[in-house]
Amino acid sequence: MGRTYLVEEGIGQYLTELSTKVKPYVTGLLIGQCSPQRDYVIRAVRTPPKEQQQEESLGPPKLASLDEEWITTHASQVSRMLPGGLLVLGVFMIATPELAKDGQNALRKLIFSVEKSLSKRRLWKPAEEEVSDRAALQICSATKKVVCRTYDVQDPKSSAKPADWKYQSALTASWVALGCTVNVNIHIPLLATSPNHDLEKNTKNGLNRWSKQIEDSVFLINGQVKDEDTELLEGQKKFRGNTQPSTQFSDVKVLTQLCQGASPRSTATVQVCSGSINLRGAVKCRAYIHSNKPKVKEAIQALKRDIINTLSDRCEILFEDLILNEGPQKKIDICPVTDSPSDTQQAQLTKATLLLKLQQNMGLVVAAAVAVLASIFSFNYFSD
């Protein structure tokens, strides 16, 4: 028995409209949430067209012209904007009958490419029991026939499995929302033992250590510590009769440990550093969970990942903008400070230039953070 996808009713209309407007084919992403029993699709987002596609359309249509890199980049950008609990569940393709026979092969390739691109950015590892099937939805633009199959992205040799595609109205009307604010104060030293200091690499290493603290944190849901295997909605009243369901909100407090490790004793390491990176501020996050008997561990997992992704994504946005300003041929490096006067002047110039760029780009980063997940953080670089 294959997986079942419950789909927001409006998506059917959206896909139908696309099938009448776009020829010979169009691709896009399926956004939703996985659960042990079934999956939920709440949005379908078409791949933005590229300008050169208009010129290519003059020739005979073929799926070999699919721009895999463009589609995976779109998936990464969309993934950054999603709140906790939501992810890219799969890929859809609407194509003419002439291209239908090659559709599943193209979708399979896209699904694994998208998953590979998204997994590279993650600072967390999927749980062993986590659903790893992703949907490949193919629609014929002429007959409107819908074929849904799944592939296990953890198995490169995975073959297609049939899946049910069922539309449902008001799919997310009674979902549960969880929100929290986490204070961030991350100090990342830049070691002086290597000739160059990759700012992005050092920051990612520091975020990896911080993400482990978040993973080990205690989460209080509405002021209570709940067993992970209990139902999140246990003890709450269900809607009956004509009562209109609405999203239920839970306030969450995150308690991080003061020290890491099972033993209170620790070993201090002294390292020579040429500077440091500080990330300070408050990260405001939110996650959404389906209302079909969700477990507490599902809710906590969704919120943990949103906290980690929010800060990680904002750092990525900042570095990408710096790279665009510097040019693709240049790397973001911080040179160690030496006793040479010329080197010292150069280091001071590097610091001043970097701080200026960071200040110029903070407006963009904060604006994006507030617009998407209302997350705010500050980024400071200090050099000795």
C-alpha positions in Angstrom: 0.0 0.0 0.0 1.5 3.3 -1.1 1.4 6.6 0.8 -1.7 8.9 0.9 -1.4 12.6 0.1 -4.2 14.8 1.4 -4.2 17.9 -0.8 -5.6 21.4 -0.2 -8.6 21.7 -2.6 -7.4 25.0 -4.1 -4.2 23.3 -5.4 -6.4 21.3 -7.9 -7.7 24.6 -9.4 -4.2 26.1 -9.5 -2.8 23.1 -11.4 -5.7 23.1 -13.8 -5.1 26.7 -14.6 -1.4 26.0 -15.2 -2.2 23.2 -17.6 -4.2 25.5 -19.8 -1.7 28.3 -19.9 1.7 26.7 -20.0 3.0 24.6 -22.9 4.7 22.2 -23.6 5.5 21.6 -19.9 5.9 23.3 -16.6 7.5 22.1 -13.3 7.0 23.2 -9.7 7.3 22.2 -6.0 4.9 20.6 -3.6 5.0 22.1 -0.1 3.5 20.4 2.9 4.1 18.1 5.9 4.9 14.5 6.4 3.4 12.3 9.2 3.6 8.6 9.9 0.0 8.0 8.7 -0.2 10.3 5.7 1.2 13.4 4.1 -0.3 16.8 3.7 0.2 19.1 0.6 -0.9 22.7 1.3 0.8 24.5 -1.6 2.0 24.0 -5.1 4.6 26.5 -6.5 5.6 26.6 -10.1 9.2 27.0 -11.1 9.8 30.7 -12.3 10.4 30.8 -16.0 13.8 31.9 -17.3 14.2 34.5 -20.0 16.0 32.1 -22.4 13.2 29.6 -22.2 11.2 31.7 -24.7 14.0 31.3 -27.3 14.2 27.5 -26.6 10.5 27.1 -27.0 10.9 27.8 -30.8 12.5 24.4 -31.2 10.8 21.0 -30.7 9.8 20.4 -27.1 11.9 18.1 -25.0 12.3 17.3 -21.3 16.1 17.1 -21.8 16.1 20.9 -21.7 15.0 21.0 -18.1 17.3 23.3 -16.1 18.0 21.1 -13.1 20.2 23.8 -11.4 17.5 26.4 -11.8 14.8 24.2 -10.2 17.0 23.1 -7.3 18.0 26.8 -6.6 14.3 27.6 -6.6 13.7 24.8 -4.1 16.4 26.2 -1.8 14.9 29.7 -1.9 11.4 28.4 -1.1 12.7 26.2 1.7 14.3 29.2 3.4 10.9 30.9 3.6 9.0 28.0 5.1 8.1 28.0 8.8 8.8 25.0 11.0 6.9 21.8 10.1 6.7 22.5 6.4 9.1 21.3 3.7 9.4 20.5 0.0 7.4 17.3 -0.3 8.1 16.7 -3.9 8.0 17.9 -7.5 5.1 18.2 -10.0 5.2 18.4 -13.8 2.4 19.3 -16.2 3.3 18.1 -19.7 1.7 17.4 -23.1 1.0 13.8 -24.1 4.0 13.8 -26.3 6.3 14.3 -23.3 4.4 12.1 -20.9 6.5 8.9 -21.4 9.7 10.7 -20.3 7.9 12.6 -17.4 8.6 10.1 -14.6 12.3 9.8 -15.4 12.6 13.5 -15.4 10.7 13.8 -12.1 12.8 11.1 -10.4 16.0 13.0 -11.4 14.6 16.3 -10.1 13.4 14.8 -6.7 16.9 13.4 -5.9 18.6 16.6 -7.1 16.3 18.8 -5.0 16.8 16.6 -1.9 20.6 16.6 -2.3 20.6 20.4 -2.6 18.4 20.9 0.5 20.3 18.3 2.6 23.6 20.1 2.1 22.3 23.1 4.0 20.9 21.3 7.0 22.6 21.5 10.4 20.4 18.6 11.7 20.1 15.0 10.8 16.8 13.3 9.9 15.5 10.8 12.5 15.7 7.1 11.7 11.9 6.8 11.7 11.3 9.9 9.6 9.4 9.6 6.4 11.8 9.8 3.5 9.4 9.3 0.6 9.0 12.3 -1.8 6.1 12.8 -4.3 6.4 12.9 -8.1 3.2 14.3 -9.5 2.6 14.1 -13.2 -0.4 15.7 -15.0 -1.3 15.4 -18.6 -2.2 18.9 -20.0 -4.7 17.4 -22.5 -6.5 14.7 -20.5 -5.9 16.2 -17.0 -5.0 12.7 -15.8 -3.1 12.8 -12.5 -0.4 10.2 -11.7 1.3 10.3 -8.3 4.3 8.2 -7.3 6.8 8.3 -4.5 10.6 7.7 -4.3 12.6 7.1 -1.2 15.3 9.8 -1.3 17.4 7.9 1.2 17.8 5.1 -1.3 19.5 6.1 -4.6 18.2 2.9 -6.3 14.7 3.5 -5.1 12.0 2.6 -7.6 8.6 4.3 -8.1 5.7 3.4 -5.7 2.1 4.3 -6.4 0.5 6.9 -4.1 -3.1 8.2 -3.5 -3.7 11.9 -4.3 -6.9 13.1 -2.5 -8.2 16.7 -2.4 -9.7 18.0 0.8 -11.1 21.4 1.7 -9.9 23.5 4.7 -7.0 21.1 5.2 -5.1 23.3 7.6 -8.1 24.9 9.4 -7.4 23.2 12.7 -3.7 22.8 12.7 -1.6 23.6 15.7 0.8 26.5 15.8 3.8 26.7 18.2 5.8 29.8 18.7 9.0 30.7 20.7 11.7 33.3 21.0 15.3 32.2 21.5 18.0 34.6 22.6 21.2 34.1 20.7 24.7 34.9 21.8 27.2 32.8 19.8 30.9 33.5 20.1 33.0 32.0 17.3 36.8 32.3 17.6 38.9 32.5 14.4 42.0 30.4 14.9 45.4 31.9 13.9 46.9 28.5 13.1 46.0 28.5 9.4 47.2 31.1 6.7 43.6 32.1 5.9 40.4 32.2 7.8 37.3 31.3 5.8 34.6 33.4 7.5 31.7 31.3 6.2 33.3 28.0 7.2 34.1 29.2 10.7 30.6 30.5 11.1 29.1 27.2 10.0 31.3 25.3 12.5 30.1 27.6 15.3 26.5 27.1 14.2 27.0 23.4 14.3 28.1 23.5 17.9 25.2 25.8 18.7 22.7 23.6 16.9 23.7 20.7 19.2 22.8 22.9 22.2 19.3 23.5 20.7 18.9 19.8 20.0 19.6 19.1 23.7 17.4 21.8 25.1 14.3 21.4 27.1 11.0 22.6 25.6 8.2 23.8 27.8 4.8 23.7 25.9 2.4 26.2 27.6 4.7 26.0 30.7 4.7 22.2 30.9 7.3 19.5 30.1 5.4 16.8 28.2 6.4 13.3 27.4 7.5 13.1 23.8 5.3 10.0 23.0 2.1 11.6 24.2 -0.4 13.3 22.0 0.1 17.0 21.6 -3.6 17.8 21.9 -4.3 15.4 24.7 -6.8 16.8 27.1 -8.0 19.5 24.8 -11.6 19.8 23.6 -12.5 18.7 20.1 -14.8 20.8 17.9 -18.3 19.4 17.5 -21.4 20.3 15.5 -21.2 23.6 13.6 -18.3 25.0 15.6 -15.8 26.4 13.2 -12.3 25.0 13.8 -9.4 27.4 14.1 -5.6 27.2 14.4 -4.6 26.6 18.0 -1.5 28.3 19.3 0.9 27.0 21.9 3.6 29.2 23.6 6.9 27.4 24.0 9.9 28.2 26.2 13.3 26.9 25.3 15.7 26.1 28.1 19.3 25.6 27.0 21.9 23.8 29.0 24.6 25.9 30.6 27.2 23.3 30.0 27.6 20.5 27.5 28.4 16.8 28.2 27.2 14.3 30.7 29.9 15.2 33.2 30.1 18.5 35.0 33.9 18.3 34.6 35.3 19.6 31.4 38.8 20.3 29.9 39.6 23.8 28.7 41.6 24.3 25.5 43.8 27.3 25.0 44.0 28.4 21.3 45.6 31.3 19.6 43.0 33.4 17.8 43.3 36.3 15.4 39.7 37.5 15.8 36.2 36.4 16.5 32.6 36.4 15.2 29.7 37.2 17.4 26.0 36.5 16.6 23.7 38.2 19.0 20.0 38.9 19.1 16.6 37.2 19.3 15.3 34.6 16.9 11.5 34.4 16.8 10.2 31.2 15.3 7.0 29.4 14.6 6.0 25.9 13.6 2.8 24.3 12.4 1.6 20.7 13.0 -1.3 18.7 11.6 -4.2 18.0 13.9 -4.4 14.2 13.3 -3.3 13.0 16.7 0.2 14.6 16.5 2.8 13.5 19.0 4.7 16.0 21.2 8.0 14.9 19.7 6.7 15.9 16.2 6.0 19.4 17.4 9.2 19.8 19.3 11.2 18.5 16.3 9.5 21.0 14.0 10.3 23.9 16.3 13.9 22.8 16.9 14.5 22.7 13.1 12.9 26.1 12.6 15.2 27.7 15.2 18.3 26.1 13.6 17.3 26.8 10.0 16.3 30.4 10.8 19.7 31.5 12.0 21.6 29.3 9.5 19.6 30.7 6.6 20.1 34.3 7.7 23.9 33.8 7.8 23.7 32.2 4.3 21.8 35.1 2.9 24.4 37.5 4.3 27.4 35.6 2.9 25.7 35.2 -0.5 25.2 38.9 -0.7 28.8 39.6 0.3 30.0 37.2 -2.4 27.8 38.9 -5.0 29.2 42.3 -4.1 32.8 41.0 -4.1 32.4 38.9 -7.2 32.3 35.2 -7.8 36.1 35.0 -8.3 36.8 36.3 -4.7 36.5 34.3 -1.5 35.5 35.8 1.9 38.7 35.4 3.8 40.1 37.1 6.9 43.9 37.3 7.0 45.7 36.8 10.3 47.2 39.9 12.0 51.0 39.9 12.0 53.6 42.3 13.4 54.4 43.8 10.0 53.1 47.4 9.8 51.9 46.9 6.2 50.1 43.7 7.2 48.5 45.5 10.2 47.2 48.3 8.0 45.9 45.7 5.6 44.1 43.8 8.4 42.6 47.0 9.7 41.4 47.8 6.2 40.0 44.3 5.9 38.1 44.8 9.2 36.8 48.2 8.2 35.7 47.0 4.8 34.0 43.9 6.2 32.2 45.9 9.0 31.0 48.4 6.4 29.6 45.6 4.2 28.0 43.9 7.1 26.3 47.2 8.2 25.1 47.8 4.6 23.6 44.3 4.3 22.1 44.0 7.8 19.0 46.0 6.6 18.4 43.4 3.9 18.9 40.5 6.2 16.7 41.8 9.0 14.0 42.8 6.5 13.9 39.4 5.0 13.9 37.8 8.5 11.0 39.9 9.7 9.0 39.3 6.5 9.4 35.6 6.6 9.8 34.4 10.2 10.2 37.6 12.2 13.7 36.6 13.2 16.3 39.2 14.0 20.0 38.7 14.8 23.2 40.8 14.7 26.5 39.8 13.1 29.8 41.4 14.4 33.3 40.6 13.4 36.2 41.5 15.6 39.9 41.3 14.8 42.8 41.8 17.2 
